[in-house]
């Protein structure tokens, strides 16, 4: 027996060291691939990032948005952490028979708790198997690899229970309440001799040992690399959701030879920064991002998950070709894989490196379909940031290859020439205020001539200035500010474009030109507070202009109106007997967390019944206008705005409201497309509030 235990110990040490070696090798290999990326600045903000770890990683907050799969994952996550103590105890029993972890009087309770945890994990495994292979949830893959982890985990749990049952027979131990399942197994196989039970124990013990080491090696070279990468990814993710990184266009220090190869954006995988590359290995392929993507849901050629997976696989193969580090281990078992061949064969390496990121790996159609709504990022349980990566690839297409959708190109050219997407005259920007002469809407220049100051700069935006429907929103909001005594001014014809459209389409160079001009205008007029009806302008002024040296207090008009209503400066009086549903703008909601102010305003209006769509707030669906797609024709699959309108119609409203001129336009078009525009009206929150506030004036007009 002593000889057997010595051989058993030596074999255990040898196999464990080999398994650990392979694990470290794979992790080190993936790290070497990530290091191929560009270095990036990092703002530590430790407390905030640790809170994020607590909420997302340990609180499983994003996973629990889907109650069923979230519960399964919580059971596995915490169960697998807790069951490791039982695994150590099981190893001790195999290496030193008759002994166990030295927990003294607490050991019976420890064993009982471990059995409960083991059973909980088995329940989770069975439930997960059912959802993936029986219920066939659409977003979940159903290949062999997808279920392999369930096989591993199930094998680990069963082998422990069987091994502990055999140990009871082997050592002649009586059945006990502390190990109910193991005792049942021991009772069922009580006919076995101690020697046979010992053999069965070591078979189960070695199955457990080899499985756990195989699982250890499998994890970093599969989608389960998220077990390692996800906590790091959550910790280092952007502090400002959806914020795009600034490109440095300063070429002064670049020599002539390198200038020929200059490119902007991401045209090859190593152009991504290292933080972005970690996203690829953090992806768990759960499909949540694709499940909520408005483009994917309406038949477009875009799947955020597929982008992550395809770029990850491309990075792995190209990383192997560049570094020579074998991606798949044991190497002899994967000799035929393209990644392993690329690491050792110049011909295979050349084939991999010749593949184009945009074209061979990711198609232009996929990139053009993104509305930048960030639904994918909000749903992602590991905090992947799909939108920034898509925009970086768009930047390459636009600024390096000069490729752009014709409609988008026309809008960008019009913005460059006239400061608005339609190409209408700059001199006509101020004409919108002539719609209602009774509303006082001064320009900054007019107030300066009168020697007056202003508190807020009202950024009307191109939609508010030129679009006939959005002009009504601007007038209503200005009228409300007059009523509340708010001191404001507009730039008039000096106002340009915020630059959001250009930046999201991929023309970073034009955006920076626009931002520089706007900032000079703001600083010249000592603008400290900006209020706007446009969530896109609100977001870019608040979160992205600071990178270019301008910071101010930025307000969305619903935020200011909410303060005015709660402060008693605006008093809703007139009853509006409508059943209303509110649509959340992505750039107001998911980008900036502004969900309550518009709803509270609507709730303050007498007679108004507010009903929520199934997809609302952070789970809301995009109208289809973001990412510059407002100016492109939606020709593939179903129209996103119509799909969103149908979701609104499901709650049987008589009115649909939004707080974004882009959204209102798309929803108005949606009601027309569904032939319900005469039954369901579409109005901005400001317009509805104005209807309730100005009772006397309405009566006089009537």
C-alpha positions as CSV (number, residue, x, y, z in Angstrom):
1,X,0.0,0.0,0.0
2,X,2.8,2.4,0.9
3,X,4.4,1.7,-2.5
4,X,1.1,2.4,-4.3
5,X,0.6,5.7,-2.4
6,X,4.1,6.8,-3.2
7,X,3.5,6.1,-6.9
8,X,0.1,7.8,-6.7
9,X,1.7,10.8,-5.1
10,X,4.5,11.1,-7.7
11,X,2.0,10.6,-10.5
12,X,-0.2,13.3,-9.0
13,X,2.7,15.8,-8.7
14,X,3.9,15.1,-12.2
15,X,0.5,15.5,-13.9
16,X,-0.4,18.5,-11.8
17,X,2.9,20.3,-12.6
18,X,2.3,19.5,-16.3
19,X,-1.2,20.8,-16.2
20,X,-0.1,24.0,-14.4
21,X,2.7,24.4,-16.9
22,X,0.3,24.2,-19.8
23,X,-2.1,26.6,-18.1
24,X,0.7,29.2,-17.5
25,X,1.9,28.7,-21.1
26,X,-1.5,29.4,-22.6
27,X,-2.1,32.5,-20.3
28,X,1.4,33.8,-21.1
29,X,0.7,33.3,-24.8
30,X,-2.6,35.2,-24.7
31,X,-0.8,38.0,-22.8
32,X,1.8,38.2,-25.5
33,X,-0.9,38.6,-28.1
34,X,-2.6,41.4,-26.2
35,X,0.8,43.1,-25.9
36,X,0.8,43.5,-29.7
37,X,-1.9,46.1,-29.2
38,X,-1.3,49.8,-28.7
39,X,-0.6,51.1,-25.2
40,X,-3.3,53.2,-23.6
41,X,-3.6,55.6,-20.8
42,X,-5.4,54.4,-17.7
43,X,-7.2,56.3,-14.9
44,X,-7.0,54.1,-11.9
45,X,-9.8,55.5,-9.7
46,X,-9.5,52.5,-7.5
47,X,-12.6,52.9,-5.3
48,X,-14.9,53.4,-8.2
49,X,-13.4,50.4,-10.1
50,X,-13.6,48.1,-7.0
51,X,-17.2,49.1,-6.5
52,X,-17.8,48.0,-10.1
53,X,-16.1,44.7,-9.4
54,X,-18.3,44.2,-6.4
55,X,-21.5,45.0,-8.3
56,X,-20.9,43.3,-11.7
57,X,-18.5,40.4,-10.8
58,X,-19.6,39.4,-7.3
59,X,-23.1,40.9,-7.4
60,X,-23.7,39.4,-10.9
61,X,-25.9,42.5,-11.6
62,X,-25.7,42.3,-15.4
63,X,-26.2,38.5,-15.5
64,X,-29.3,38.7,-13.4
65,X,-31.1,40.9,-16.0
66,X,-32.0,37.5,-17.4
67,X,-33.4,35.9,-14.2
68,X,-33.1,32.3,-15.3
69,X,-29.6,32.2,-16.8
70,X,-28.5,34.7,-14.1
71,X,-29.6,32.4,-11.4
72,X,-27.9,29.5,-13.0
73,X,-24.7,31.5,-13.3
74,X,-24.8,32.6,-9.7
75,X,-25.2,29.0,-8.6
76,X,-22.2,27.9,-10.7
77,X,-20.1,31.0,-9.8
78,X,-20.4,30.8,-6.1
79,X,-20.8,27.1,-6.0
80,X,-17.5,26.6,-7.9
81,X,-15.7,28.9,-5.6
82,X,-17.0,27.2,-2.5
83,X,-16.6,23.6,-3.8
84,X,-12.8,24.1,-4.3
85,X,-12.4,23.6,-0.5
86,X,-14.2,20.2,-1.0
87,X,-11.8,19.4,-3.9
88,X,-8.8,20.1,-1.7
89,X,-10.3,17.8,0.9
90,X,-10.9,15.1,-1.8
91,X,-7.2,15.4,-2.9
92,X,-6.1,14.9,0.8
93,X,-8.2,11.7,1.0
94,X,-6.5,10.3,-2.1
95,X,-3.0,11.3,-1.1
96,X,-3.3,10.4,2.6
97,X,-6.1,7.8,3.0
98,X,-8.0,8.1,6.3
99,X,-7.2,11.7,6.7
100,X,-9.0,15.0,5.8
101,X,-8.7,18.7,6.2
102,X,-8.0,19.6,9.9
103,X,-11.3,21.4,10.7
104,X,-11.8,19.5,13.9
105,X,-15.4,19.7,15.3
106,X,-16.4,21.8,12.3
107,X,-15.5,19.1,9.8
108,X,-18.9,17.3,9.8
109,X,-20.7,20.7,9.1
110,X,-18.1,21.4,6.4
111,X,-18.7,18.1,4.7
112,X,-22.5,18.6,4.8
113,X,-22.2,22.1,3.4
114,X,-19.9,20.8,0.6
115,X,-22.5,18.2,-0.4
116,X,-25.2,20.8,-0.6
117,X,-23.0,23.0,-2.8
118,X,-22.2,20.0,-5.0
119,X,-25.8,19.3,-5.5
120,X,-26.6,22.9,-6.2
121,X,-24.0,22.9,-8.9
122,X,-25.4,19.7,-10.4
123,X,-28.9,21.3,-10.5
124,X,-27.4,24.4,-12.2
125,X,-25.6,22.1,-14.8
126,X,-28.8,20.2,-15.6
127,X,-30.8,23.5,-15.8
128,X,-28.1,25.0,-18.1
129,X,-28.1,21.9,-20.3
130,X,-31.9,22.0,-20.6
131,X,-31.9,25.7,-21.6
132,X,-29.2,25.3,-24.2
133,X,-30.2,21.9,-25.7
134,X,-33.8,21.3,-24.9
135,X,-35.4,24.8,-24.6
136,X,-32.9,25.9,-27.3
137,X,-32.6,29.6,-26.4
138,X,-31.8,31.3,-29.6
139,X,-28.8,33.3,-28.4
140,X,-27.0,30.2,-27.0
141,X,-24.7,28.1,-29.2
142,X,-25.4,24.4,-29.2
143,X,-22.2,22.7,-30.5
144,X,-20.0,20.3,-28.6
145,X,-17.6,22.9,-27.4
146,X,-20.5,24.9,-26.0
147,X,-21.5,22.0,-23.8
148,X,-18.1,20.8,-22.9
149,X,-17.8,22.9,-19.8
150,X,-21.1,21.4,-18.5
151,X,-19.5,18.0,-19.0
152,X,-16.4,19.0,-17.1
153,X,-18.4,20.5,-14.2
154,X,-20.8,17.6,-14.0
155,X,-18.0,15.1,-14.1
156,X,-16.2,17.0,-11.3
157,X,-19.3,17.0,-9.0
158,X,-20.3,13.3,-9.7
159,X,-16.7,12.0,-9.2
160,X,-16.5,13.7,-5.8
161,X,-19.8,12.2,-4.6
162,X,-19.0,8.8,-6.0
163,X,-15.5,8.9,-4.5
164,X,-16.7,9.9,-1.1
165,X,-19.3,7.1,-1.2
166,X,-16.6,4.6,-2.1
167,X,-14.4,5.9,0.7
168,X,-17.1,5.1,3.2
169,X,-17.2,1.5,2.1
170,X,-13.4,1.3,1.9
171,X,-12.9,2.6,5.4
172,X,-15.9,0.8,6.9
173,X,-17.6,4.1,7.9
174,X,-21.3,4.1,8.7
175,X,-23.8,6.1,6.7
176,X,-24.0,9.7,8.1
177,X,-26.3,12.7,7.8
178,X,-23.3,14.9,7.0
179,X,-22.8,13.1,3.7
180,X,-26.4,12.1,2.6
181,X,-25.6,11.6,-1.1
182,X,-22.3,9.8,-0.5
183,X,-24.1,7.6,2.1
184,X,-26.8,6.7,-0.3
185,X,-24.1,5.7,-2.9
186,X,-22.3,3.7,-0.2
187,X,-25.6,2.0,0.7
188,X,-26.3,1.2,-2.9
189,X,-22.9,-0.4,-3.4
190,X,-22.6,-1.9,0.1
191,X,-22.0,-5.3,-1.5
192,X,-18.6,-4.2,-2.7
193,X,-15.5,-5.4,-0.8
194,X,-13.2,-2.8,0.8
195,X,-10.6,-3.6,-1.8
196,X,-13.0,-3.1,-4.7
197,X,-14.3,0.1,-3.1
198,X,-10.7,1.4,-2.8
199,X,-10.1,0.7,-6.5
200,X,-13.4,2.5,-7.3
201,X,-12.4,5.4,-5.1
202,X,-9.1,6.0,-6.9
203,X,-10.8,5.7,-10.3
204,X,-13.2,8.4,-9.2
205,X,-10.3,10.4,-7.6
206,X,-8.2,10.3,-10.8
207,X,-11.2,11.1,-13.0
208,X,-11.7,14.2,-10.7
209,X,-8.0,15.1,-10.8
210,X,-7.5,14.8,-14.6
211,X,-10.8,16.5,-15.2
212,X,-10.0,19.5,-13.1
213,X,-6.5,19.8,-14.7
214,X,-7.9,19.4,-18.1
215,X,-10.5,22.1,-17.3
216,X,-7.7,24.3,-16.0
217,X,-5.9,24.0,-19.4
218,X,-9.1,24.3,-21.4
219,X,-10.3,27.5,-19.7
220,X,-7.8,30.1,-21.1
221,X,-8.0,28.7,-24.7
222,X,-11.8,28.7,-24.9
223,X,-14.6,31.1,-24.3
224,X,-14.2,30.4,-20.6
225,X,-11.1,32.5,-20.6
226,X,-13.6,35.0,-19.3
227,X,-13.1,33.4,-15.9
228,X,-9.7,35.1,-15.9
229,X,-10.2,38.0,-18.2
230,X,-13.7,39.2,-17.2
231,X,-12.8,40.5,-13.7
232,X,-9.8,42.4,-15.1
233,X,-12.0,43.7,-18.0
234,X,-14.6,45.0,-15.6
235,X,-12.0,46.7,-13.5
236,X,-10.3,48.5,-16.4
237,X,-13.4,49.3,-18.5
238,X,-14.2,53.0,-19.3
239,X,-15.4,55.2,-16.5
240,X,-17.5,57.2,-19.0
241,X,-19.7,54.8,-20.9
242,X,-19.4,55.0,-24.7
243,X,-16.8,57.7,-24.7
244,X,-14.7,57.6,-27.8
245,X,-10.9,58.0,-27.7
246,X,-9.2,61.0,-29.2
247,X,-6.9,60.5,-32.2
248,X,-3.8,62.6,-32.2
249,X,-3.3,64.1,-35.7
250,X,-0.1,65.8,-34.9
251,X,2.4,64.7,-37.6
252,X,5.3,67.0,-36.7
253,X,7.6,64.3,-35.4
254,X,6.8,61.7,-38.1
255,X,9.5,61.2,-40.7
256,X,8.8,61.1,-44.4
257,X,9.2,57.3,-44.7
258,X,6.7,56.5,-42.0
259,X,4.2,59.1,-43.4
260,X,3.6,56.9,-46.4
261,X,2.2,54.2,-44.1
262,X,0.2,56.5,-41.8
263,X,-3.4,55.3,-41.2
264,X,-6.1,56.4,-38.8
265,X,-8.5,54.2,-37.0
266,X,-8.1,50.4,-36.8
267,X,-7.2,48.7,-40.1
268,X,-5.4,45.7,-38.6
269,X,-5.9,43.9,-35.3
270,X,-2.8,45.2,-33.6
271,X,-4.1,48.7,-34.1
272,X,-6.5,48.1,-31.3
273,X,-5.3,49.1,-27.9
274,X,-4.4,46.5,-25.3
275,X,-7.5,47.3,-23.2
276,X,-9.7,46.6,-26.2
277,X,-7.9,43.4,-27.0
278,X,-8.7,42.1,-23.5
279,X,-12.4,42.5,-24.5
280,X,-12.0,39.7,-27.1
281,X,-10.7,37.2,-24.6
282,X,-13.3,38.3,-22.0
283,X,-16.2,37.5,-24.4
284,X,-18.1,34.5,-23.1
285,X,-20.2,34.1,-26.3
286,X,-23.4,34.3,-24.3
287,X,-25.2,36.2,-27.1
288,X,-26.8,38.8,-24.8
289,X,-25.3,41.6,-26.9
290,X,-26.7,40.3,-30.1
291,X,-30.0,39.5,-28.5
292,X,-30.6,43.1,-27.7
293,X,-28.9,44.7,-30.8
294,X,-31.5,46.6,-32.8
295,X,-29.6,45.9,-36.0
296,X,-29.4,42.2,-35.4
297,X,-33.0,42.0,-34.3
298,X,-34.2,43.6,-37.5
299,X,-32.3,41.4,-39.9
300,X,-29.1,43.4,-40.4
301,X,-25.7,41.8,-41.0
302,X,-24.5,42.8,-37.5
303,X,-23.9,40.6,-34.5
304,X,-21.8,42.3,-31.7
305,X,-20.9,38.8,-30.4
306,X,-19.8,37.6,-33.8
307,X,-17.5,40.7,-34.2
308,X,-15.9,39.9,-30.8
309,X,-15.4,36.2,-31.6
310,X,-14.1,36.7,-35.2
311,X,-11.6,39.4,-34.1
312,X,-10.5,37.2,-31.2
313,X,-9.9,34.3,-33.4
314,X,-8.1,36.5,-35.9
315,X,-5.9,38.0,-33.1
316,X,-5.1,34.5,-31.8
317,X,-3.9,33.3,-35.3
318,X,-2.1,36.5,-36.2
319,X,-0.6,36.7,-32.7
320,X,0.8,33.2,-33.2
321,X,2.2,34.2,-36.6
322,X,3.9,37.3,-35.2
323,X,5.2,36.0,-31.8
324,X,5.8,32.4,-32.7
325,X,3.9,31.4,-29.6
326,X,1.7,28.3,-30.0
327,X,-1.9,29.2,-29.1
328,X,-3.3,25.7,-28.6
329,X,-1.9,23.2,-26.1
330,X,-0.9,20.4,-25.8
331,X,0.8,21.4,-29.1
332,X,0.9,17.7,-30.4
333,X,-2.9,17.5,-30.1
334,X,-3.5,20.6,-32.2
335,X,-0.8,20.3,-34.8
336,X,-3.3,20.7,-37.6
337,X,-4.8,23.9,-36.3
338,X,-4.1,27.1,-38.3
339,X,-2.9,28.9,-35.2
340,X,-0.3,26.3,-34.3
341,X,0.8,26.1,-37.9
342,X,1.1,29.9,-38.1
343,X,3.4,29.8,-35.1
344,X,5.9,27.4,-36.7
345,X,5.5,27.7,-40.5
346,X,6.5,30.8,-42.5
347,X,4.1,30.0,-45.2
348,X,1.1,29.5,-42.8
349,X,2.2,32.7,-41.0
350,X,2.2,34.7,-44.2
351,X,-1.3,33.4,-45.1
352,X,-2.6,34.5,-41.7
353,X,-0.9,37.9,-41.8
354,X,-2.2,38.6,-45.3
355,X,-5.9,38.4,-44.1
356,X,-7.5,41.8,-43.9
357,X,-9.2,42.7,-40.7
358,X,-11.9,44.7,-42.6
359,X,-13.0,42.6,-45.5
360,X,-11.7,39.1,-44.7
361,X,-12.6,39.1,-40.9
362,X,-15.2,41.8,-40.5
363,X,-17.3,43.1,-43.4
364,X,-18.1,46.7,-44.1
365,X,-21.8,45.9,-43.9
366,X,-21.4,44.8,-40.3
367,X,-19.7,48.0,-39.4
368,X,-22.2,50.2,-41.1
369,X,-25.2,48.6,-39.3
370,X,-24.3,49.8,-35.8
371,X,-26.5,52.5,-34.4
372,X,-24.1,53.1,-31.5
373,X,-26.9,52.6,-29.1
374,X,-24.8,50.7,-26.6
375,X,-27.5,48.1,-25.9
376,X,-24.8,45.5,-26.4
377,X,-22.5,47.0,-23.9
378,X,-25.2,47.4,-21.3
379,X,-26.2,43.8,-21.7
380,X,-22.7,42.4,-21.7
381,X,-21.9,40.7,-18.4
382,X,-18.2,41.2,-18.8
383,X,-18.2,44.9,-19.7
384,X,-17.1,44.5,-23.3
385,X,-17.1,47.8,-25.3
386,X,-18.3,46.8,-28.8
387,X,-19.2,50.3,-30.0
388,X,-15.8,51.9,-29.6
389,X,-14.2,49.1,-31.5
390,X,-16.7,49.4,-34.3
391,X,-16.2,53.1,-34.5
392,X,-12.4,52.6,-34.6
393,X,-12.8,50.4,-37.6
394,X,-15.2,52.9,-39.2
395,X,-12.6,55.6,-38.7
396,X,-10.1,53.5,-40.7
397,X,-12.6,53.0,-43.6
398,X,-13.5,56.7,-43.7
399,X,-10.2,58.4,-43.0
400,X,-7.7,55.9,-44.4
401,X,-9.6,54.2,-47.2
402,X,-12.0,57.0,-48.0
403,X,-15.0,54.6,-47.9
404,X,-18.4,55.8,-46.7
405,X,-22.1,55.2,-47.3
406,X,-23.2,57.7,-50.0
407,X,-26.0,59.1,-47.9
408,X,-23.7,59.4,-44.9
409,X,-21.0,61.0,-47.1
410,X,-23.5,63.6,-48.3
411,X,-24.5,64.4,-44.7
412,X,-20.9,64.8,-43.6
413,X,-20.0,67.0,-46.6
414,X,-23.0,69.2,-45.9
415,X,-21.9,69.5,-42.2
416,X,-18.5,70.4,-43.4
417,X,-19.8,73.1,-45.8
418,X,-22.9,74.5,-44.1
419,X,-22.8,73.1,-40.6
420,X,-25.9,71.0,-41.0
421,X,-26.6,67.6,-42.6
422,X,-29.0,69.0,-45.2
423,X,-26.6,71.5,-46.6
424,X,-29.1,74.4,-46.0
425,X,-27.7,77.9,-45.7
426,X,-25.8,78.8,-42.5
427,X,-27.7,82.1,-42.6
428,X,-31.0,80.3,-42.2
429,X,-30.1,78.7,-38.9
430,X,-31.7,81.5,-36.9
431,X,-35.0,81.6,-38.8
432,X,-36.7,79.0,-36.6
433,X,-37.4,81.6,-33.9
434,X,-39.6,83.5,-36.3
435,X,-42.2,80.8,-36.1
436,X,-43.6,82.4,-32.9
437,X,-42.8,86.1,-32.4
438,X,-44.3,86.0,-28.9
439,X,-41.4,83.8,-27.6
440,X,-38.4,85.8,-26.5
441,X,-35.3,84.0,-28.0
442,X,-32.3,86.4,-27.9
443,X,-29.0,85.7,-29.5
444,X,-25.8,86.1,-27.5
445,X,-24.8,89.0,-29.8
446,X,-28.2,90.8,-29.2
447,X,-27.8,90.5,-25.4
448,X,-24.3,91.8,-25.6
449,X,-25.5,94.9,-27.5
450,X,-28.0,95.5,-24.7
451,X,-25.4,95.0,-22.0
452,X,-27.2,91.9,-20.7
453,X,-25.8,88.6,-19.5
454,X,-27.3,85.1,-19.8
455,X,-27.1,82.0,-17.6
456,X,-27.7,79.2,-20.2
457,X,-26.6,78.9,-23.8
458,X,-29.5,77.1,-25.5
459,X,-27.9,74.8,-28.1
460,X,-30.7,74.4,-30.6
461,X,-28.9,71.8,-32.7
462,X,-29.3,71.3,-36.4
463,X,-32.5,69.4,-35.9
464,X,-34.1,72.2,-33.8
465,X,-32.9,74.9,-36.2
466,X,-33.8,73.3,-39.6
467,X,-36.2,70.4,-39.2
468,X,-39.8,71.7,-39.2
469,X,-41.0,69.1,-36.7
470,X,-38.1,69.7,-34.3
471,X,-38.5,73.5,-34.5
472,X,-41.8,73.1,-32.6
473,X,-39.8,71.4,-29.8
474,X,-37.3,74.2,-29.6
475,X,-40.1,76.8,-29.6
476,X,-42.0,75.0,-26.8
477,X,-38.9,74.7,-24.7
478,X,-37.9,78.4,-25.2
479,X,-41.5,79.3,-24.2
480,X,-41.2,77.3,-21.0
481,X,-37.9,79.0,-20.2
482,X,-39.5,82.4,-20.7
483,X,-42.4,81.4,-18.4
484,X,-40.0,80.2,-15.7
485,X,-37.8,83.3,-15.9
486,X,-34.7,81.4,-17.1
487,X,-32.0,83.7,-18.6
488,X,-30.8,82.1,-21.9
489,X,-29.4,83.0,-25.3
490,X,-28.7,81.2,-28.5
491,X,-25.8,81.5,-30.9
492,X,-28.1,82.0,-33.8
493,X,-26.2,81.7,-37.1
494,X,-23.0,81.3,-35.1
495,X,-24.1,77.9,-34.0
496,X,-22.7,75.1,-36.0
497,X,-22.9,71.3,-35.6
498,X,-22.0,69.5,-32.4
499,X,-19.8,67.1,-34.4
500,X,-21.5,63.9,-33.1
501,X,-22.7,62.7,-36.5
502,X,-19.2,63.2,-38.0
503,X,-17.5,61.4,-35.1
504,X,-19.9,58.4,-35.0
505,X,-19.7,58.0,-38.8
506,X,-15.9,57.8,-38.5
507,X,-14.7,61.2,-39.7
508,X,-12.7,62.1,-36.6
509,X,-10.7,64.8,-38.4
510,X,-13.9,66.8,-39.2
511,X,-15.2,66.3,-35.7
512,X,-12.1,67.7,-34.2
513,X,-12.2,70.7,-36.5
514,X,-15.9,71.3,-35.4
515,X,-15.1,70.9,-31.7
516,X,-12.2,73.3,-31.9
517,X,-14.4,76.0,-33.5
518,X,-17.3,75.4,-31.1
519,X,-15.0,75.6,-28.1
520,X,-13.5,78.9,-29.3
521,X,-17.1,80.3,-29.7
522,X,-18.1,79.0,-26.2
523,X,-15.0,80.5,-24.6
524,X,-15.3,83.8,-26.5
525,X,-18.9,84.2,-25.0
526,X,-17.9,82.9,-21.6
527,X,-20.4,80.0,-21.8
528,X,-20.5,78.1,-18.5
529,X,-23.8,76.3,-18.8
530,X,-25.3,74.7,-21.9
531,X,-28.8,73.3,-22.3
532,X,-29.9,71.4,-25.4
533,X,-32.9,69.4,-26.7
534,X,-30.5,67.1,-28.5
535,X,-29.2,64.1,-26.4
536,X,-26.3,63.6,-28.9
537,X,-25.1,67.1,-28.4
538,X,-25.6,66.8,-24.7
539,X,-23.5,63.6,-24.6
540,X,-20.7,64.9,-26.7
541,X,-20.4,68.3,-24.9
542,X,-20.6,66.6,-21.5
543,X,-18.3,63.6,-22.0
544,X,-16.1,64.1,-25.0
545,X,-15.4,67.9,-25.3
546,X,-13.4,67.8,-22.0
547,X,-10.7,65.8,-23.9
548,X,-10.3,69.0,-26.1
549,X,-10.0,71.4,-23.2
550,X,-13.6,72.5,-22.6
551,X,-15.7,71.7,-19.6
552,X,-19.0,73.3,-18.6
553,X,-22.2,72.4,-16.9
554,X,-24.3,70.5,-19.6
555,X,-28.0,70.0,-19.2
556,X,-30.6,68.2,-21.2
557,X,-33.8,70.1,-21.5
558,X,-35.7,67.5,-19.5
559,X,-33.3,67.9,-16.6
560,X,-33.8,71.7,-16.6
561,X,-37.6,71.3,-17.0
562,X,-37.6,68.8,-14.2
563,X,-35.8,71.3,-11.9
564,X,-38.3,74.0,-12.9
565,X,-41.3,71.8,-12.3
566,X,-40.1,70.6,-8.9
567,X,-39.1,74.1,-8.0
568,X,-42.6,75.4,-8.7
569,X,-41.5,77.7,-11.5
570,X,-43.5,75.7,-14.0
571,X,-46.9,74.4,-12.9
572,X,-48.7,71.8,-15.1
573,X,-52.4,72.6,-14.8
574,X,-54.3,71.5,-17.9
575,X,-55.5,67.9,-17.9
576,X,-54.1,65.9,-20.8
577,X,-56.2,62.7,-21.0
578,X,-53.9,60.5,-22.9
579,X,-52.4,57.0,-22.4
580,X,-48.8,57.7,-23.1
581,X,-45.6,55.6,-23.4
582,X,-42.2,57.1,-23.2
583,X,-39.3,56.1,-25.5
584,X,-35.8,56.5,-24.0
585,X,-33.1,58.1,-26.2
586,X,-30.0,55.9,-26.1
587,X,-27.7,58.9,-25.8
588,X,-29.7,60.3,-22.9
589,X,-30.4,57.0,-21.1
590,X,-27.7,54.4,-21.6
591,X,-24.9,56.9,-22.2
592,X,-25.8,59.2,-19.4
593,X,-28.3,57.5,-17.1
594,X,-31.0,60.1,-17.5
595,X,-34.2,58.1,-17.1
596,X,-36.2,59.7,-14.3
597,X,-36.5,63.5,-15.1
598,X,-38.6,63.0,-18.3
599,X,-40.8,60.5,-16.6
600,X,-41.3,62.6,-13.5
601,X,-42.3,65.6,-15.7
602,X,-44.9,63.4,-17.4
603,X,-46.2,62.1,-14.1
604,X,-46.7,65.7,-12.9
605,X,-49.1,66.4,-15.7
606,X,-52.8,65.9,-14.7
607,X,-54.7,63.3,-16.6
608,X,-51.7,61.7,-18.2
609,X,-51.4,57.9,-17.9
610,X,-47.8,56.7,-18.3
611,X,-47.4,53.1,-19.4
612,X,-44.0,51.5,-20.0
613,X,-43.0,49.5,-23.0
614,X,-41.6,46.0,-22.3
615,X,-38.2,47.3,-23.3
616,X,-37.7,50.5,-21.3
617,X,-34.9,52.5,-19.6
618,X,-31.5,50.7,-19.8
619,X,-33.2,47.9,-21.7
620,X,-34.9,50.2,-24.1
621,X,-34.5,49.7,-27.9
622,X,-32.9,52.3,-30.2
623,X,-35.0,54.2,-32.7
624,X,-32.4,53.6,-35.4
625,X,-31.1,57.1,-35.8
626,X,-27.8,56.9,-33.9
627,X,-24.3,56.5,-35.2
628,X,-25.1,58.7,-38.2
629,X,-27.8,56.4,-39.5
630,X,-30.3,59.2,-39.2
631,X,-29.0,60.3,-42.6
632,X,-28.9,56.8,-44.3
633,X,-31.7,54.8,-45.7
634,X,-32.6,51.6,-43.8
635,X,-32.9,49.1,-46.6
636,X,-31.8,45.8,-45.1
637,X,-34.3,43.6,-43.2
638,X,-37.0,45.4,-41.2
639,X,-36.8,49.1,-40.4
640,X,-35.6,49.7,-36.8
641,X,-37.9,52.6,-36.2
642,X,-40.9,50.6,-37.3
643,X,-39.9,47.7,-34.9
644,X,-39.6,50.2,-32.1
645,X,-43.0,51.7,-33.0
646,X,-44.5,48.2,-32.9
647,X,-43.2,47.7,-29.4
648,X,-44.8,51.0,-28.4
649,X,-48.1,50.0,-30.0
650,X,-48.1,46.8,-27.9
651,X,-49.1,48.8,-24.8
652,X,-52.0,50.5,-26.7
653,X,-51.0,54.2,-26.2
654,X,-52.8,57.2,-27.7
655,X,-49.5,59.1,-27.5
656,X,-45.8,58.3,-27.8
657,X,-43.3,60.7,-26.2
658,X,-39.6,61.1,-26.5
659,X,-37.0,63.7,-25.4
660,X,-34.9,63.6,-28.6
661,X,-35.7,65.2,-32.0
662,X,-34.0,62.3,-33.8
663,X,-36.2,59.7,-31.9
664,X,-39.3,61.8,-32.4
665,X,-38.7,61.9,-36.2
666,X,-38.1,58.1,-36.3
667,X,-41.2,57.3,-34.2
668,X,-43.4,59.7,-36.2
669,X,-42.2,57.9,-39.4
670,X,-42.9,54.6,-37.7
671,X,-46.5,55.5,-36.8
672,X,-47.0,56.6,-40.5
673,X,-45.5,53.4,-41.7
674,X,-48.0,51.5,-39.5
675,X,-50.9,53.7,-40.6
676,X,-51.6,54.7,-37.0
677,X,-50.5,58.3,-37.1
678,X,-54.1,59.6,-36.8
679,X,-54.7,57.4,-33.7
680,X,-51.3,57.8,-32.0
681,X,-49.7,61.2,-31.8
682,X,-45.9,61.7,-31.2
683,X,-44.7,64.6,-29.0
684,X,-41.6,65.7,-27.2
685,X,-41.8,66.0,-23.4
686,X,-41.4,69.8,-23.7
687,X,-44.4,70.0,-26.0
688,X,-46.6,68.0,-23.7
689,X,-45.5,70.1,-20.7
690,X,-46.1,73.3,-22.6
691,X,-49.7,72.1,-23.4
692,X,-50.3,71.6,-19.7
693,X,-48.6,74.8,-18.4
694,X,-50.1,77.4,-20.8
695,X,-53.7,76.9,-20.1
696,X,-54.7,80.6,-20.2
697,X,-53.0,81.2,-23.5
698,X,-54.6,78.2,-25.1
699,X,-58.0,79.5,-24.0
700,X,-57.3,82.9,-25.5
701,X,-56.2,81.4,-28.8
702,X,-59.3,79.3,-28.9
